[in-house]
Amino acid sequence: MSAGIVFHLLAALAYAVLAISLWRPLTKGGSQVAAGKVRRVCLAGAIVLHGIALSQAILPQHSLHLGWALALSAAVWLGMVIFWLENLAMRIDGLLLILLPASAVAALLAGIFPYGHTVAHADNEWLRIHLLIALTAYGLITVAALQAILMTALDRQLHRPIEQASERSTLGRALDTMPPLLLQEVLLFRLIAIGFGILTLTIITGALVSMRISSDLVPMDHKTIFTLLSWLTFGILLLGRYIRGWRGRIALRWTLVGFAFLLLSYSGSRFVLEVILQRG
């Protein structure tokens, strides 16, 4: 068993334990979620374990190894790093109720499906920079998508008849602990705006790498097409926000569509090839 698999499984365990420690009081009727200093330190440790797992799995012996599960794991890890930094500025502990289980699943999948393919031209510095920028954009938009899902659930919860606190479900009490929708919306559009900027850099650096390697400015493969569709979706969303004040459900739908395109650009297609079709 490789070091990458071991560290991914350890990271998944750490995320899962933290998730259980936050969800357990809610299952017993509690109505508050607070990470506290101890959990924040433990979360930092889990993020470090996850980072070590990725470095061991993606960069073995100075090569570059990627697969659908590793790409998803890297995106979620970057998302957790971003959350950690955001949480220093504003207390958004409630978001951990969805981020921790998602991180545990992503790390577990990377441990179970560590295989992939060795990236050609891995010694090309421009290619490494492009992949780093692409994964950063992937991470930002992944967190934005998770938050959009959470905001959709919270919006539906707010439109339901008010129940007695003691009669509310565990999920209902969990949603009550989330930051206000307006604060989440500000955070969501901040993530989307930064993610859109980095996705733009991804397309530019991808074109430069393609020119250096194959002399094609824009190779019309599935990755390029879905990435451009994602970029266009988020561009329209930000333009609609600026010109027409888009918010609420319409913004959440556009966010999820843009994320779906980005997911299909790499992890989705690699999942079909590597798991369903059994091809590398």
N, C-alpha and C positions, 0 to 999 in steps of 0.2 A: 504494500500500500504506500503510495507516494506521499510526500510531505504535504502537497497541496490538498489531497483528499482529507488527510488527518486534520489539518487546520480548518478546512471548510466544515467538517463535521463538528469540531470543537466550537467554531463560531456559531453554527446552527444551534447547538446545545445552549450556548450562552444567551443567544437571542431568545430562544424558547423559554428558558428559565426566567429571564427578565419579563417576557410577555405574560407568563403565568403569574408572576408576582404582582403585576399591575391589574390583570383581569380578575384575580381571585377575590379581592375585597368587593368588587362589583357583583360577583355571583352570590355574595353573602348579604347583599342589600346596601352596600356602600354607595356613595354618590360622589366621591372625590377621587381624582387621580393626581398624584404628585410624585415626580421621580425622586426627589430628594438627592442629597449629596452622594450617598452610598450608591444608589442606582446609576447616577450620572457617571461615577467613576467606573462602575461595572460596565456601563454602556461603552465608555471609551475603551475599556479592555476588550470588549467584544468586537468593536470596530477595528482595533489593532490586529486581533487574531484574524479577522476577515481580510484585512489588507495583506498580512503575511501569506495567507492562503492563496490570494490572487497572484502575488509576486512569484510564489513557488510554482503555481499552475500555468501562468501565462508566459513567464520568462524563464523556462528551464534551460540551463546550459547556454545562455546567451542567444537562444532562438526565440521565436514568437509563436505561441500556441493559442489558438482560439477555437471555441465551439459555442453553440447556442446557449448552453447553461453557464459557461464561463463569462460570456458577454452580458448575460442577464445579471449574474452575480456581481460583476464589476459595476454595472449601472446602479444596482441597488446599494452597493457599498459607497459609491460616490454620493448617492442620494442621502445616505445616513450621515456622511461627513458634512454635507451641506446642512442637514437638519441640526446637527450638533452645533454648528456655527450660528445658525439662525436662533437656536434656543438660548444662546448667550445673550441675544439682544431682546427677545420677547419670550415669555413663558408659554410654550405651546406643548406642554407635556402630554396633553390628551391625544395628540397625533401619534404618540408612540403605541397606542392601542392597535393601530393598523400597520404602522411601519415595522414594529418588532416582529409580528407574525410573518409579514411579507419578507423581511430580511432572513428570518429563519428558514422559510421555504426556499428562497433563492440560494442560500448557502448550502442547504441540504441537496438541492437539485445539482449544484455544481460538484458536490461530493459524490453523488450517485452517477452522474453523467459527466465525468471529467474529460472524456475524449473529444476530439475535434480535429483540427488540421493545423499543420505548421504553415504559417504565413510566408509566402514567397517574398523575396527581397527584404527580409527582416533586418538586414544590415543597412537599409536605406533610412537615413536620419529623418527625411521628410515624411516617410511612411509612418515611422514611430510617432512623430509629432501629430500627424493626421489622426492616427488611432487614439491617441491620448485626448485630443480635442473632441473626437467623435464620441468616445465613451463618457466624457464629461457632459456633453449635450444630452446623451442618452440617460445619464443619471439624473440630471435636472428635470427632464421631461417625465421620467418615470415617477419621481416624487410628486410632480405636478399632477400626473394622472391618478395616483393613489389619493391625493388630496381631493381631486375632483370627484372621485367615487365617494369619498367620505362626506363631502359637501352635499352630494346628491342625496345620500341617506339622511343627513341632518335636515335638509330642506323638506324631505317627506315627513320626517318626524315632527317638525314644527307645524305641519298642516294637519296633523292628526288631533283628535279630541284629547284634551288634557285629562290625564289619569292620575290617580293617587300615587305618590312616590313609591309606596310599599307594593303597589300592584304593577309597577312598570317592569318590563322585562330587563334582563341583564344588558341587552343591546341598547334599549332605551336609556338606561342609566349611563351607559358608556357614552352615548351621543350627548347626553346632558353635560358631560365633563369637557366636551370639546370647546376650543376657543370660539368666540362669536363668529357668525358667518361673515360679517363685514371685515373682521380681522383676517379670516382665512382667505377671503377674496383678494385682499391686498397682497397677502403672501403668495397666492396662486398666480396673480398677474406679474408679480416680481419674478417668480421662478420662470414663467413663460417668456417674459421679455429677455431675461438673461439667457435662457435656453435657446431662444430664437437667434440671439446674437452669436452664440457659440455654434449653433447649427449652421449658420451662415458661414462661419469660419471653417466648419467641417466640409462644406461644399467647395469652398475656395481651395483649401489645402488638398482635398481629394482630386480636384481638377489639376493642381500642380503636380501631385504624385503621378496621376495618370499620364500627364504629358511627359514626365521624366522616364516612366517605365515603358509605356506603350505608344506614346505620341498621340493618344486620343484625349481631347480636352474633356469631353463628357461621354464616357462609355455608357451606352444605353442598356445596362443590365438591370435586373430587378432591384438591386440595392440602390442604384442611382435613381430609378423611377420612384420608388417608395419614399426615399429620402427627400426628393424634390416635392412630392405630394405632401409630405409632412411639413416641410418648410413653407409651402404655399398655404396650407391650412392654418398654421400658426400666424403667418403674415396677415391673412385675412382677418383672423380673430383679433389681433392687436390693432389693425386698422379699424375694424368695427368698434372696438372698445374706445378708440380715440375719437372717431368721427360720430358714432351713433350711441356711444355709451353702453355697449353690450355688457351684460352682466347676468347673473343668475343662471337659469337652466340653459339658455342658448350658449353661454360661455362654457359651461360644463360639457355640453355635447361636442362643441368644436374641439375642446381640449382632448376628449377621449378619442375622437376621430383622428386627430393629429398624432396622438400616441400610438394608435393602432397601425397607422401607416409606418411610423418609425419602428415599431416592433416587427412588422412584416419585412422591413428592409434588411434585417440581419437575423435576429434570434428566431423569428417565426419560420423563415425559409430554411435556416440551418436545422431547426427542429424537425421539419418535414424530411429533409435530406438524411439526417443522421439517425433519427429515431424511427420514423414511419417507413421511409424507403431504404433504410440501412445503407446509405451511401455517404462517403466522406466529402 
